[in-house]
Amino acid sequence: MTKGIGIDIVEISRFKQAVDRWGDVFLNRVFTKGEIEYSMQKRFPYQHLAARFAAKESIIKAFGKNPVNFKEIEIINDKFGKPSCRINKKKNQINLSIAHTDKYAIATAVI
């Protein structure tokens, strides 16, 4: 039974502007250390950060009345690259799909 669904899209250039403006304060408020390290090792880190941001937004939307905050959600990938999430460091049953191009990142979450 589906309990909630959420979707979000992020324009990568606007996301980069936010990071440029607020820097580490913004990154550390939204992302875990692991998410920042994972994204920063990529060739295009802002695409990966924006995709994780969209994933977190989609999860929050899927929860609806009982929202969690950004830092409680950690987006991780398995060894094949499939995304999933931990909430409060616990694996859960949220189905997650993430995609990005050079201009946009999008994510969908189904609880």
N, C-alpha and C positions, 0 to 999 in steps of 0.2 A: 504494500500500500504506500503510495506517495504521500508524504507529509508536507512537502514544500518544494518549490522550484524557484531558482533565481538565475538571472543572467545579467552580465555587465559588459560594457565595452569601454575601452580607454584609448584615447588618442595619445600615442606615444610622445609626440612633440610637446603636448601640454603637460604630460606627466614629467618629462625631462625638465621643463621649466620649473615645476614645483620642486624637484630635487635640487636644481641649480639655485633656487631662491632660498630654500630652507635647509638644504644640505643634510648633514647627519642627524639633525634634530628630527626632521621629517622621516628619514629612513628608519631611525631607531624607535620612533613612535609607532610605525606601521609594520615593520618587518622584524623577524627573529634574526639572530646572528647568522644562523645557518642559511636562511633565505638570501641575506645580503652577500654572504661568501659565495654561495652557489651562483648567483646572478653576476657578480663582479668578475668571476673567472670566465664568463662567456664573452664571445667576440662583440656582441651587442647587448650589454648589460641592461639597458633601459627597456628593451623589449621583454626581457625576462622578468624584470621588476614590475613592469606595467601588467604583464600577464598574471603575476601573483597578486597584484593589487585587485585586478578584475575578479580573480578567483575568490579572494576574501570578500569582496563586495557581493558576489553572487551567493556565497554561503550565508552571509548575513541576511540577504533578502529572502533566501529559502527558509531561514528560521522564523522570519516574521516577528511575532510577538515576543519571542524569547531571544533577543539578539545577544551575540557575543562580541567582544571587541577584537580589533585587528591583531593585537599581540597574542591573544588566546588561540588564534588560528595559525597553523604553520603548513605551508604548501610544500610537499615533498614529491620526489619522483622515484619510482622504482628503478631497477637496473636496466629496464627497457625504455625508460623515459615516461612511463604512464604516471600522470599526476594523481595524487591523493592528498588527504589532509589529516593533520592531527589537531585536535582541539584540547587545550589544556594538557598537551603532551600525550594524549590518548588517541589511538587509531579509532576510526568510526566508520559508519556505513553510508557516507555521503559519496554519491557518484559525481565525479568532476571531470569536465572536459575543458581544455585550454588550447587556444590557438593565437598566433600572432603573425603579423606581417611587418614590414618596415614602418607602417603608419598606424596600425591598430592592434590592440590586444583584446581578446574576448574570452569569456569564461561562462560556463553553465554549471550549476550545482543542482542536484536532485537528492532530496532527503526522503 
